[in-house]
């Protein structure tokens, strides 16, 4: 049996504008702040990804690093990450927090939170 009373209502992501899609060419990245959260938006061969703009668990930003394909190298520590998955590529335990992205009406939008699903 499934106890229905303990289920949480469905939630959906709330997307906020990060930047214009024309401002982010392939192979480039841009740092933005969305609702107080530092976000790094990256264009990998025409596909847009976003991560929290911090190297692992530190407060140090990644925006000064270098991007080679999907690999982002931190300018502070030399840590290497795959921006598509957040996985650290050089053996460390840290990872990046990947943020859902939507490209809509020439805007790049990132998930900034969740809200209850309408009609629930």
Helices and strands as residue ranges (DSSP letters): E 11-20, G 21-23, E 29-34, E 37-44, E 47-52, E 66-68, E 71-73, E 80-82, E 98-99, E 101-104, E 107-116
